[in-house]
């Protein structure tokens, strides 16, 4: 399965459970993650979607590491289940915060 197919399915799930899914494009710097997901309580995570065999480029790795150094949540997602599990975990955190479900 291509990374774009994984992205499409994870985005559809995220939107069904009430998340914002924003296509991320940094116009000033190459290598940014594909998407930004925002939950109902402001829980935020970036996701980069790749096929199981597709490598992360050096530019992407540098960008992701720069975000992580700033304590920003970033995940490389290589299959639909991993993306859905992450969104589900974020939704559970929302419930624990008292922000919905």
CNS distance restraints for C-alpha pairs under 8 A (distance, minus, plus):
assign (resid   1 and name CA) (resid   5 and name CA) 6.36 0.50 0.50
assign (resid   1 and name CA) (resid   6 and name CA) 6.95 0.50 0.50
assign (resid   1 and name CA) (resid  51 and name CA) 6.08 0.50 0.50
assign (resid   1 and name CA) (resid  52 and name CA) 7.84 0.50 0.50
assign (resid   1 and name CA) (resid  79 and name CA) 7.78 0.50 0.50
assign (resid   2 and name CA) (resid   6 and name CA) 6.52 0.50 0.50
assign (resid   2 and name CA) (resid  50 and name CA) 6.91 0.50 0.50
assign (resid   2 and name CA) (resid  51 and name CA) 4.89 0.50 0.50
assign (resid   3 and name CA) (resid   7 and name CA) 6.11 0.50 0.50
assign (resid   3 and name CA) (resid  49 and name CA) 4.99 0.50 0.50
assign (resid   3 and name CA) (resid  50 and name CA) 4.09 0.50 0.50
assign (resid   3 and name CA) (resid  51 and name CA) 4.47 0.50 0.50
assign (resid   3 and name CA) (resid  78 and name CA) 6.81 0.50 0.50
assign (resid   3 and name CA) (resid  79 and name CA) 7.83 0.50 0.50
assign (resid   4 and name CA) (resid   8 and name CA) 6.16 0.50 0.50
assign (resid   4 and name CA) (resid  49 and name CA) 6.86 0.50 0.50
assign (resid   4 and name CA) (resid  50 and name CA) 7.50 0.50 0.50
assign (resid   5 and name CA) (resid   9 and name CA) 6.42 0.50 0.50
assign (resid   6 and name CA) (resid  10 and name CA) 6.15 0.50 0.50
assign (resid   6 and name CA) (resid  49 and name CA) 6.81 0.50 0.50
assign (resid   6 and name CA) (resid  50 and name CA) 7.77 0.50 0.50
assign (resid   6 and name CA) (resid  51 and name CA) 7.76 0.50 0.50
assign (resid   6 and name CA) (resid  78 and name CA) 7.27 0.50 0.50
assign (resid   6 and name CA) (resid  79 and name CA) 5.84 0.50 0.50
assign (resid   6 and name CA) (resid  80 and name CA) 5.14 0.50 0.50
assign (resid   6 and name CA) (resid  83 and name CA) 7.98 0.50 0.50
assign (resid   7 and name CA) (resid  11 and name CA) 5.97 0.50 0.50
assign (resid   7 and name CA) (resid  49 and name CA) 5.91 0.50 0.50
assign (resid   7 and name CA) (resid  80 and name CA) 7.65 0.50 0.50
assign (resid   8 and name CA) (resid  12 and name CA) 6.22 0.50 0.50
assign (resid   9 and name CA) (resid  13 and name CA) 6.32 0.50 0.50
assign (resid   9 and name CA) (resid  80 and name CA) 6.60 0.50 0.50
assign (resid  10 and name CA) (resid  14 and name CA) 6.08 0.50 0.50
assign (resid  10 and name CA) (resid  80 and name CA) 6.05 0.50 0.50
assign (resid  10 and name CA) (resid  83 and name CA) 5.68 0.50 0.50
assign (resid  10 and name CA) (resid  84 and name CA) 5.81 0.50 0.50
assign (resid  11 and name CA) (resid  15 and name CA) 6.10 0.50 0.50
assign (resid  11 and name CA) (resid  21 and name CA) 6.31 0.50 0.50
assign (resid  12 and name CA) (resid  16 and name CA) 6.25 0.50 0.50
assign (resid  13 and name CA) (resid  17 and name CA) 6.48 0.50 0.50
assign (resid  13 and name CA) (resid  84 and name CA) 6.86 0.50 0.50
assign (resid  14 and name CA) (resid  18 and name CA) 6.43 0.50 0.50
assign (resid  14 and name CA) (resid  19 and name CA) 5.20 0.50 0.50
assign (resid  14 and name CA) (resid  20 and name CA) 7.35 0.50 0.50
assign (resid  14 and name CA) (resid  21 and name CA) 7.11 0.50 0.50
assign (resid  14 and name CA) (resid  37 and name CA) 7.94 0.50 0.50
assign (resid  14 and name CA) (resid  84 and name CA) 7.52 0.50 0.50
assign (resid  14 and name CA) (resid  87 and name CA) 6.32 0.50 0.50
assign (resid  15 and name CA) (resid  19 and name CA) 5.00 0.50 0.50
assign (resid  15 and name CA) (resid  20 and name CA) 6.31 0.50 0.50
assign (resid  15 and name CA) (resid  21 and name CA) 6.87 0.50 0.50
assign (resid  17 and name CA) (resid  91 and name CA) 7.85 0.50 0.50
assign (resid  17 and name CA) (resid 101 and name CA) 7.75 0.50 0.50
assign (resid  18 and name CA) (resid  39 and name CA) 7.01 0.50 0.50
assign (resid  18 and name CA) (resid  40 and name CA) 6.90 0.50 0.50
assign (resid  19 and name CA) (resid  37 and name CA) 6.50 0.50 0.50
assign (resid  19 and name CA) (resid  38 and name CA) 5.57 0.50 0.50
assign (resid  19 and name CA) (resid  39 and name CA) 4.72 0.50 0.50
assign (resid  19 and name CA) (resid  40 and name CA) 6.48 0.50 0.50
assign (resid  20 and name CA) (resid  36 and name CA) 7.98 0.50 0.50
assign (resid  20 and name CA) (resid  37 and name CA) 5.60 0.50 0.50
assign (resid  20 and name CA) (resid  38 and name CA) 5.08 0.50 0.50
assign (resid  20 and name CA) (resid  39 and name CA) 6.54 0.50 0.50
assign (resid  21 and name CA) (resid  35 and name CA) 6.67 0.50 0.50
assign (resid  21 and name CA) (resid  36 and name CA) 5.91 0.50 0.50
assign (resid  21 and name CA) (resid  37 and name CA) 4.75 0.50 0.50
assign (resid  21 and name CA) (resid  38 and name CA) 6.72 0.50 0.50
assign (resid  22 and name CA) (resid  35 and name CA) 5.54 0.50 0.50
assign (resid  22 and name CA) (resid  36 and name CA) 5.10 0.50 0.50
assign (resid  22 and name CA) (resid  37 and name CA) 6.37 0.50 0.50
assign (resid  23 and name CA) (resid  34 and name CA) 6.09 0.50 0.50
assign (resid  23 and name CA) (resid  35 and name CA) 4.70 0.50 0.50
assign (resid  23 and name CA) (resid  36 and name CA) 6.53 0.50 0.50
assign (resid  24 and name CA) (resid  32 and name CA) 7.26 0.50 0.50
assign (resid  24 and name CA) (resid  33 and name CA) 6.62 0.50 0.50
assign (resid  24 and name CA) (resid  34 and name CA) 5.44 0.50 0.50
assign (resid  24 and name CA) (resid  35 and name CA) 4.97 0.50 0.50
assign (resid  24 and name CA) (resid  36 and name CA) 6.20 0.50 0.50
assign (resid  25 and name CA) (resid  32 and name CA) 6.75 0.50 0.50
assign (resid  25 and name CA) (resid  33 and name CA) 7.94 0.50 0.50
assign (resid  25 and name CA) (resid  34 and name CA) 7.40 0.50 0.50
assign (resid  26 and name CA) (resid  30 and name CA) 6.77 0.50 0.50
assign (resid  26 and name CA) (resid  32 and name CA) 6.33 0.50 0.50
assign (resid  30 and name CA) (resid  59 and name CA) 6.74 0.50 0.50
assign (resid  30 and name CA) (resid  60 and name CA) 7.56 0.50 0.50
assign (resid  31 and name CA) (resid  57 and name CA) 7.77 0.50 0.50
assign (resid  31 and name CA) (resid  59 and name CA) 4.92 0.50 0.50
assign (resid  31 and name CA) (resid  60 and name CA) 4.06 0.50 0.50
assign (resid  31 and name CA) (resid  61 and name CA) 7.61 0.50 0.50
assign (resid  31 and name CA) (resid  62 and name CA) 7.72 0.50 0.50
assign (resid  31 and name CA) (resid  63 and name CA) 5.85 0.50 0.50
assign (resid  32 and name CA) (resid  60 and name CA) 6.04 0.50 0.50
assign (resid  32 and name CA) (resid  63 and name CA) 5.90 0.50 0.50
assign (resid  32 and name CA) (resid  64 and name CA) 7.11 0.50 0.50
assign (resid  33 and name CA) (resid  46 and name CA) 6.29 0.50 0.50
assign (resid  33 and name CA) (resid  47 and name CA) 5.77 0.50 0.50
assign (resid  33 and name CA) (resid  48 and name CA) 4.62 0.50 0.50
assign (resid  33 and name CA) (resid  49 and name CA) 7.93 0.50 0.50
assign (resid  33 and name CA) (resid  60 and name CA) 7.20 0.50 0.50
assign (resid  33 and name CA) (resid  63 and name CA) 7.99 0.50 0.50
assign (resid  33 and name CA) (resid  64 and name CA) 7.26 0.50 0.50
assign (resid  33 and name CA) (resid  74 and name CA) 7.90 0.50 0.50
assign (resid  34 and name CA) (resid  46 and name CA) 7.46 0.50 0.50
assign (resid  34 and name CA) (resid  47 and name CA) 6.00 0.50 0.50
assign (resid  34 and name CA) (resid  48 and name CA) 4.89 0.50 0.50
assign (resid  34 and name CA) (resid  49 and name CA) 6.56 0.50 0.50
assign (resid  35 and name CA) (resid  46 and name CA) 5.61 0.50 0.50
assign (resid  35 and name CA) (resid  47 and name CA) 5.30 0.50 0.50
assign (resid  35 and name CA) (resid  48 and name CA) 6.64 0.50 0.50
assign (resid  36 and name CA) (resid  44 and name CA) 7.10 0.50 0.50
assign (resid  36 and name CA) (resid  45 and name CA) 5.86 0.50 0.50
assign (resid  36 and name CA) (resid  46 and name CA) 4.45 0.50 0.50
assign (resid  36 and name CA) (resid  47 and name CA) 6.43 0.50 0.50
assign (resid  37 and name CA) (resid  44 and name CA) 5.66 0.50 0.50
assign (resid  37 and name CA) (resid  45 and name CA) 5.38 0.50 0.50
assign (resid  37 and name CA) (resid  46 and name CA) 6.23 0.50 0.50
assign (resid  37 and name CA) (resid  47 and name CA) 7.75 0.50 0.50
assign (resid  38 and name CA) (resid  42 and name CA) 5.76 0.50 0.50
assign (resid  38 and name CA) (resid  43 and name CA) 5.65 0.50 0.50
assign (resid  38 and name CA) (resid  44 and name CA) 4.62 0.50 0.50
assign (resid  38 and name CA) (resid  45 and name CA) 6.81 0.50 0.50
assign (resid  39 and name CA) (resid  43 and name CA) 5.09 0.50 0.50
assign (resid  39 and name CA) (resid  44 and name CA) 6.53 0.50 0.50
assign (resid  39 and name CA) (resid  90 and name CA) 7.14 0.50 0.50
assign (resid  39 and name CA) (resid  91 and name CA) 6.92 0.50 0.50
assign (resid  39 and name CA) (resid  94 and name CA) 7.31 0.50 0.50
assign (resid  40 and name CA) (resid  94 and name CA) 6.96 0.50 0.50
assign (resid  40 and name CA) (resid  99 and name CA) 6.50 0.50 0.50
assign (resid  40 and name CA) (resid 100 and name CA) 7.17 0.50 0.50
assign (resid  41 and name CA) (resid  94 and name CA) 5.95 0.50 0.50
assign (resid  41 and name CA) (resid  97 and name CA) 7.71 0.50 0.50
assign (resid  41 and name CA) (resid  99 and name CA) 5.62 0.50 0.50
assign (resid  43 and name CA) (resid  90 and name CA) 6.80 0.50 0.50
assign (resid  43 and name CA) (resid  94 and name CA) 7.46 0.50 0.50
assign (resid  44 and name CA) (resid  73 and name CA) 7.15 0.50 0.50
assign (resid  45 and name CA) (resid  72 and name CA) 7.35 0.50 0.50
assign (resid  45 and name CA) (resid  73 and name CA) 4.96 0.50 0.50
assign (resid  45 and name CA) (resid  74 and name CA) 5.75 0.50 0.50
assign (resid  45 and name CA) (resid  75 and name CA) 7.54 0.50 0.50
assign (resid  46 and name CA) (resid  72 and name CA) 7.97 0.50 0.50
assign (resid  46 and name CA) (resid  73 and name CA) 6.15 0.50 0.50
assign (resid  46 and name CA) (resid  74 and name CA) 4.61 0.50 0.50
assign (resid  46 and name CA) (resid  75 and name CA) 6.36 0.50 0.50
assign (resid  47 and name CA) (resid  74 and name CA) 5.65 0.50 0.50
assign (resid  47 and name CA) (resid  75 and name CA) 4.87 0.50 0.50
assign (resid  47 and name CA) (resid  76 and name CA) 5.82 0.50 0.50
assign (resid  47 and name CA) (resid  77 and name CA) 6.54 0.50 0.50
assign (resid  48 and name CA) (resid  74 and name CA) 7.63 0.50 0.50
assign (resid  48 and name CA) (resid  75 and name CA) 6.27 0.50 0.50
assign (resid  48 and name CA) (resid  76 and name CA) 4.83 0.50 0.50
assign (resid  48 and name CA) (resid  77 and name CA) 6.00 0.50 0.50
assign (resid  49 and name CA) (resid  76 and name CA) 6.02 0.50 0.50
assign (resid  49 and name CA) (resid  77 and name CA) 4.89 0.50 0.50
assign (resid  49 and name CA) (resid  78 and name CA) 6.02 0.50 0.50
assign (resid  50 and name CA) (resid  54 and name CA) 5.77 0.50 0.50
assign (resid  50 and name CA) (resid  55 and name CA) 7.50 0.50 0.50
assign (resid  50 and name CA) (resid  56 and name CA) 7.75 0.50 0.50
assign (resid  50 and name CA) (resid  76 and name CA) 7.10 0.50 0.50
assign (resid  50 and name CA) (resid  77 and name CA) 6.16 0.50 0.50
assign (resid  50 and name CA) (resid  78 and name CA) 4.97 0.50 0.50
assign (resid  50 and name CA) (resid  79 and name CA) 7.86 0.50 0.50
assign (resid  51 and name CA) (resid  78 and name CA) 5.18 0.50 0.50
assign (resid  51 and name CA) (resid  79 and name CA) 7.04 0.50 0.50
assign (resid  52 and name CA) (resid  78 and name CA) 5.11 0.50 0.50
assign (resid  52 and name CA) (resid  79 and name CA) 7.04 0.50 0.50
assign (resid  56 and name CA) (resid  60 and name CA) 6.09 0.50 0.50
assign (resid  56 and name CA) (resid  61 and name CA) 6.24 0.50 0.50
assign (resid  57 and name CA) (resid  61 and name CA) 6.10 0.50 0.50
assign (resid  58 and name CA) (resid  62 and name CA) 6.10 0.50 0.50
assign (resid  59 and name CA) (resid  63 and name CA) 6.17 0.50 0.50
assign (resid  60 and name CA) (resid  64 and name CA) 6.00 0.50 0.50
assign (resid  61 and name CA) (resid  65 and name CA) 6.01 0.50 0.50
assign (resid  62 and name CA) (resid  66 and name CA) 6.11 0.50 0.50
assign (resid  63 and name CA) (resid  67 and name CA) 6.35 0.50 0.50
assign (resid  64 and name CA) (resid  68 and name CA) 6.19 0.50 0.50
assign (resid  64 and name CA) (resid  74 and name CA) 6.72 0.50 0.50
assign (resid  65 and name CA) (resid  69 and name CA) 6.10 0.50 0.50
assign (resid  66 and name CA) (resid  70 and name CA) 6.65 0.50 0.50
assign (resid  67 and name CA) (resid  71 and name CA) 6.60 0.50 0.50
assign (resid  67 and name CA) (resid  72 and name CA) 5.27 0.50 0.50
assign (resid  67 and name CA) (resid  73 and name CA) 7.58 0.50 0.50
assign (resid  67 and name CA) (resid  74 and name CA) 7.41 0.50 0.50
assign (resid  68 and name CA) (resid  72 and name CA) 5.02 0.50 0.50
assign (resid  68 and name CA) (resid  73 and name CA) 6.47 0.50 0.50
assign (resid  68 and name CA) (resid  74 and name CA) 6.87 0.50 0.50
assign (resid  77 and name CA) (resid  82 and name CA) 6.23 0.50 0.50
assign (resid  77 and name CA) (resid  83 and name CA) 5.89 0.50 0.50
assign (resid  78 and name CA) (resid  82 and name CA) 7.07 0.50 0.50
assign (resid  78 and name CA) (resid  83 and name CA) 7.92 0.50 0.50
assign (resid  79 and name CA) (resid  83 and name CA) 6.67 0.50 0.50
assign (resid  80 and name CA) (resid  84 and name CA) 6.12 0.50 0.50
assign (resid  81 and name CA) (resid  85 and name CA) 5.90 0.50 0.50
assign (resid  82 and name CA) (resid  86 and name CA) 6.22 0.50 0.50
assign (resid  83 and name CA) (resid  87 and name CA) 6.29 0.50 0.50
assign (resid  84 and name CA) (resid  88 and name CA) 6.01 0.50 0.50
assign (resid  85 and name CA) (resid  89 and name CA) 6.10 0.50 0.50
assign (resid  86 and name CA) (resid  90 and name CA) 6.27 0.50 0.50
assign (resid  87 and name CA) (resid  91 and name CA) 6.16 0.50 0.50
assign (resid  88 and name CA) (resid  92 and name CA) 6.15 0.50 0.50
assign (resid  89 and name CA) (resid  93 and name CA) 6.28 0.50 0.50
assign (resid  90 and name CA) (resid  94 and name CA) 6.34 0.50 0.50
assign (resid  91 and name CA) (resid  95 and name CA) 6.45 0.50 0.50
assign (resid  91 and name CA) (resid 101 and name CA) 6.23 0.50 0.50
assign (resid  92 and name CA) (resid  96 and name CA) 6.29 0.50 0.50
assign (resid  92 and name CA) (resid 101 and name CA) 7.08 0.50 0.50
assign (resid  93 and name CA) (resid  97 and name CA) 6.20 0.50 0.50
assign (resid  94 and name CA) (resid  98 and name CA) 6.29 0.50 0.50
assign (resid  94 and name CA) (resid  99 and name CA) 5.02 0.50 0.50
assign (resid  94 and name CA) (resid 100 and name CA) 6.13 0.50 0.50
assign (resid  94 and name CA) (resid 101 and name CA) 6.73 0.50 0.50
assign (resid  95 and name CA) (resid  99 and name CA) 5.36 0.50 0.50
assign (resid  95 and name CA) (resid 100 and name CA) 5.16 0.50 0.50
assign (resid  95 and name CA) (resid 101 and name CA) 5.36 0.50 0.50
